[in-house]
Amino acid sequence: MAGVAALAFVWLLLWSDYRADSARTDAEPPFFAEFELTDHQGMVQTEEDFAGRWMLVFFGFTNCPDVCPTTLSEVAAVMDGLGDDAAKVQPIFITIDPERDTPPALAEYVPLFDAGIIGLTGTPEQIAATSETFPIFFERVEEAAAPDGYTMGHTSHLFLFDPEAGFADSWPYGTPAEEILADLEERI
């Protein structure tokens, strides 16, 4: 009987440790935004520059024919819908095509959406390192009819990061701005 009681006691101790570890793991985001890239004004930016603000992050490229401009238009609608709360959110567009998307190219592109979007680029190595910290995919696709003979295949999710740069949510391409706005308003 004493052996059964001791075994039950040890099991309870292990179970409570497991539950505590599980609770800690569930509370932490699965990944954090990490980057050191150059913005469309030539300034080096990291995730720390946006501490205390929510970040809406989208990966794409300026020669994208439809997905990127559509998503950035949705981001602009979300930012407009936030009204005074827009100051709590920073929209960020990270290029996956650093060969063409230089700071001057981004400086022409991101203001077209009039939403305070910051365009980020870097060397191919910096973009590759950044992409390893996010669950994204991209590749160069040779296509004779595309500008410079290629286009880019890529993940088309819009990512949301909390004020500590922890992953909070994501929305697939085609999610209406109203749905994103409602989700974001609940969080901030």
GUBAMAR-680509 format. One record per residue (C-alpha): residue number from 1; chain; residue in three letters; x, y, z. Coordinates in nm, 3 decimals. Example, Ala and Ser with C-alpha at 12.3 -4.5 7.8 and 13.67 -1.06 7.14 Angstrom:
(rec 1,'A','ala',(1.230,-0.450,0.780))
(rec 2,'A','ser',(1.367,-0.106,0.714))
END
This chain:
(rec 1,'A','met',(0.000,0.000,0.000))
(rec 2,'A','ala',(0.286,0.237,0.086))
(rec 3,'A','gly',(0.444,0.158,-0.251))
(rec 4,'A','val',(0.123,0.245,-0.436))
(rec 5,'A','ala',(0.094,0.571,-0.239))
(rec 6,'A','ala',(0.457,0.662,-0.318))
(rec 7,'A','leu',(0.403,0.582,-0.686))
(rec 8,'A','ala',(0.087,0.794,-0.694))
(rec 9,'A','phe',(0.274,1.081,-0.524))
(rec 10,'A','val',(0.560,1.067,-0.779))
(rec 11,'A','trp',(0.307,1.054,-1.064))
(rec 12,'A','leu',(0.129,1.365,-0.928))
(rec 13,'A','leu',(0.460,1.553,-0.904))
(rec 14,'A','leu',(0.556,1.460,-1.259))
(rec 15,'A','trp',(0.208,1.544,-1.390))
(rec 16,'A','ser',(0.212,1.890,-1.230))
(rec 17,'A','asp',(0.559,1.958,-1.379))
(rec 18,'A','tyr',(0.435,1.845,-1.721))
(rec 19,'A','arg',(0.128,2.070,-1.699))
(rec 20,'A','ala',(0.340,2.369,-1.592))
(rec 21,'A','asp',(0.580,2.312,-1.883))
(rec 22,'A','ser',(0.288,2.270,-2.122))
(rec 23,'A','ala',(0.126,2.595,-2.004))
(rec 24,'A','arg',(0.453,2.785,-2.053))
(rec 25,'A','thr',(0.496,2.642,-2.403))
(rec 26,'A','asp',(0.137,2.721,-2.503))
(rec 27,'A','ala',(0.178,3.083,-2.393))
(rec 28,'A','glu',(0.489,3.145,-2.604))
(rec 29,'A','pro',(0.457,3.224,-2.973))
(rec 30,'A','pro',(0.587,2.957,-3.212))
(rec 31,'A','phe',(0.838,3.204,-3.362))
(rec 32,'A','phe',(0.949,3.564,-3.351))
(rec 33,'A','ala',(1.006,3.820,-3.625))
(rec 34,'A','glu',(1.381,3.860,-3.671))
(rec 35,'A','phe',(1.539,4.074,-3.941))
(rec 36,'A','glu',(1.807,4.329,-4.015))
(rec 37,'A','leu',(1.728,4.487,-4.351))
(rec 38,'A','thr',(1.744,4.822,-4.529))
(rec 39,'A','asp',(1.424,5.021,-4.563))
(rec 40,'A','his',(1.306,5.211,-4.869))
(rec 41,'A','gln',(1.475,5.526,-4.737))
(rec 42,'A','gly',(1.815,5.360,-4.698))
(rec 43,'A','met',(1.800,5.311,-4.318))
(rec 44,'A','val',(1.885,4.979,-4.153))
(rec 45,'A','gln',(1.584,4.844,-3.962))
(rec 46,'A','thr',(1.541,4.551,-3.724))
(rec 47,'A','glu',(1.238,4.413,-3.544))
(rec 48,'A','glu',(1.356,4.609,-3.239))
(rec 49,'A','asp',(1.281,4.936,-3.422))
(rec 50,'A','phe',(0.912,4.844,-3.399))
(rec 51,'A','ala',(0.907,4.731,-3.034))
(rec 52,'A','gly',(0.579,4.818,-2.868))
(rec 53,'A','arg',(0.387,4.814,-3.196))
(rec 54,'A','trp',(0.203,4.539,-3.377))
(rec 55,'A','met',(0.362,4.446,-3.711))
(rec 56,'A','leu',(0.171,4.337,-4.021))
(rec 57,'A','val',(0.436,4.167,-4.237))
(rec 58,'A','phe',(0.401,4.057,-4.597))
(rec 59,'A','phe',(0.669,3.900,-4.818))
(rec 60,'A','gly',(0.651,3.976,-5.189))
(rec 61,'A','phe',(0.810,4.165,-5.477))
(rec 62,'A','thr',(0.740,4.483,-5.670))
(rec 63,'A','asn',(0.701,4.312,-6.010))
(rec 64,'A','cys',(0.428,4.085,-5.875))
(rec 65,'A','pro',(0.130,4.112,-6.110))
(rec 66,'A','asp',(-0.156,4.046,-5.867))
(rec 67,'A','val',(-0.103,3.883,-5.525))
(rec 68,'A','cys',(0.131,4.148,-5.382))
(rec 69,'A','pro',(-0.056,4.461,-5.490))
(rec 70,'A','thr',(-0.387,4.304,-5.387))
(rec 71,'A','thr',(-0.254,4.213,-5.042))
(rec 72,'A','leu',(-0.093,4.554,-4.992))
(rec 73,'A','ser',(-0.422,4.718,-5.093))
(rec 74,'A','glu',(-0.595,4.507,-4.826))
(rec 75,'A','val',(-0.331,4.620,-4.574))
(rec 76,'A','ala',(-0.402,4.982,-4.671))
(rec 77,'A','ala',(-0.775,4.925,-4.615))
(rec 78,'A','val',(-0.702,4.770,-4.273))
(rec 79,'A','met',(-0.479,5.061,-4.174))
(rec 80,'A','asp',(-0.746,5.309,-4.285))
(rec 81,'A','gly',(-1.011,5.118,-4.090))
(rec 82,'A','leu',(-0.804,5.130,-3.772))
(rec 83,'A','gly',(-0.841,5.507,-3.751))
(rec 84,'A','asp',(-0.655,5.640,-3.445))
(rec 85,'A','asp',(-0.538,5.287,-3.358))
(rec 86,'A','ala',(-0.332,5.276,-3.680))
(rec 87,'A','ala',(-0.043,5.429,-3.484))
(rec 88,'A','lys',(-0.023,5.100,-3.289))
(rec 89,'A','val',(0.044,4.897,-3.607))
(rec 90,'A','gln',(0.336,4.905,-3.852))
(rec 91,'A','pro',(0.277,4.746,-4.193))
(rec 92,'A','ile',(0.598,4.601,-4.343))
(rec 93,'A','phe',(0.665,4.472,-4.694))
(rec 94,'A','ile',(0.976,4.252,-4.715))
(rec 95,'A','thr',(1.097,4.179,-5.066))
(rec 96,'A','ile',(1.193,3.832,-5.177))
(rec 97,'A','asp',(1.352,3.978,-5.492))
(rec 98,'A','pro',(1.646,4.186,-5.368))
(rec 99,'A','glu',(1.806,4.181,-5.714))
(rec 100,'A','arg',(1.538,4.415,-5.851))
(rec 101,'A','asp',(1.385,4.553,-5.532))
(rec 102,'A','thr',(1.648,4.803,-5.422))
(rec 103,'A','pro',(1.567,5.083,-5.176))
(rec 104,'A','pro',(1.489,5.324,-5.465))
(rec 105,'A','ala',(1.258,5.067,-5.629))
(rec 106,'A','leu',(1.077,5.014,-5.299))
(rec 107,'A','ala',(1.063,5.393,-5.246))
(rec 108,'A','glu',(0.860,5.418,-5.566))
(rec 109,'A','tyr',(0.640,5.117,-5.489))
(rec 110,'A','val',(0.528,5.124,-5.124))
(rec 111,'A','pro',(0.396,5.484,-5.122))
(rec 112,'A','leu',(0.149,5.382,-5.395))
(rec 113,'A','phe',(-0.056,5.216,-5.120))
(rec 114,'A','asp',(-0.060,5.524,-4.893))
(rec 115,'A','ala',(-0.069,5.323,-4.571))
(rec 116,'A','gly',(0.265,5.401,-4.405))
(rec 117,'A','ile',(0.406,5.070,-4.530))
(rec 118,'A','ile',(0.779,5.030,-4.482))
(rec 119,'A','gly',(0.953,4.843,-4.762))
(rec 120,'A','leu',(1.254,4.633,-4.660))
(rec 121,'A','thr',(1.528,4.480,-4.873))
(rec 122,'A','gly',(1.882,4.356,-4.836))
(rec 123,'A','thr',(2.140,4.133,-4.991))
(rec 124,'A','pro',(2.028,3.791,-5.114))
(rec 125,'A','glu',(2.200,3.646,-4.805))
(rec 126,'A','gln',(2.008,3.881,-4.571))
(rec 127,'A','ile',(1.677,3.794,-4.737))
(rec 128,'A','ala',(1.758,3.422,-4.712))
(rec 129,'A','ala',(1.849,3.460,-4.342))
(rec 130,'A','thr',(1.527,3.653,-4.277))
(rec 131,'A','ser',(1.317,3.393,-4.455))
(rec 132,'A','glu',(1.461,3.123,-4.230))
(rec 133,'A','thr',(1.306,3.291,-3.925))
(rec 134,'A','phe',(0.959,3.299,-4.085))
(rec 135,'A','pro',(0.763,3.001,-4.218))
(rec 136,'A','ile',(0.778,3.120,-4.578))
(rec 137,'A','phe',(0.877,2.981,-4.914))
(rec 138,'A','phe',(1.004,3.165,-5.220))
(rec 139,'A','glu',(1.182,3.081,-5.541))
(rec 140,'A','arg',(1.289,3.241,-5.866))
(rec 141,'A','val',(1.085,3.112,-6.161))
(rec 142,'A','glu',(1.222,3.164,-6.511))
(rec 143,'A','glu',(0.948,3.309,-6.731))
(rec 144,'A','ala',(1.037,3.470,-7.063))
(rec 145,'A','ala',(0.735,3.704,-7.064))
(rec 146,'A','ala',(0.806,3.843,-6.715))
(rec 147,'A','pro',(1.018,4.154,-6.653))
(rec 148,'A','asp',(1.389,4.061,-6.673))
(rec 149,'A','gly',(1.285,3.707,-6.774))
(rec 150,'A','tyr',(1.175,3.583,-6.432))
(rec 151,'A','thr',(0.908,3.605,-6.166))
(rec 152,'A','met',(0.897,3.488,-5.805))
(rec 153,'A','gly',(0.686,3.213,-5.654))
(rec 154,'A','his',(0.618,3.280,-5.285))
(rec 155,'A','thr',(0.410,3.232,-4.974))
(rec 156,'A','ser',(0.124,3.478,-4.982))
(rec 157,'A','his',(0.024,3.498,-4.614))
(rec 158,'A','leu',(-0.002,3.822,-4.422))
(rec 159,'A','phe',(0.162,3.778,-4.080))
(rec 160,'A','leu',(0.075,3.958,-3.756))
(rec 161,'A','phe',(0.332,4.000,-3.479))
(rec 162,'A','asp',(0.260,4.128,-3.131))
(rec 163,'A','pro',(0.440,4.427,-2.973))
(rec 164,'A','glu',(0.720,4.192,-2.856))
(rec 165,'A','ala',(0.769,4.061,-3.215))
(rec 166,'A','gly',(0.606,3.726,-3.134))
(rec 167,'A','phe',(0.389,3.560,-3.397))
(rec 168,'A','ala',(0.022,3.629,-3.327))
(rec 169,'A','asp',(-0.170,3.524,-3.640))
(rec 170,'A','ser',(-0.166,3.502,-4.018))
(rec 171,'A','trp',(-0.419,3.531,-4.294))
(rec 172,'A','pro',(-0.403,3.359,-4.635))
(rec 173,'A','tyr',(-0.421,3.550,-4.960))
(rec 174,'A','gly',(-0.774,3.663,-5.034))
(rec 175,'A','thr',(-0.880,3.721,-4.673))
(rec 176,'A','pro',(-1.105,4.029,-4.683))
(rec 177,'A','ala',(-0.973,4.345,-4.520))
(rec 178,'A','glu',(-1.284,4.355,-4.300))
(rec 179,'A','glu',(-1.198,4.018,-4.147))
(rec 180,'A','ile',(-0.836,4.115,-4.085))
(rec 181,'A','leu',(-0.947,4.447,-3.936))
(rec 182,'A','ala',(-1.196,4.278,-3.700))
(rec 183,'A','asp',(-0.928,4.032,-3.580))
(rec 184,'A','leu',(-0.676,4.311,-3.532))
(rec 185,'A','glu',(-0.920,4.538,-3.347))
(rec 186,'A','glu',(-0.990,4.258,-3.097))
(rec 187,'A','arg',(-0.617,4.228,-3.023))
(rec 188,'A','ile',(-0.522,4.591,-2.989))
END
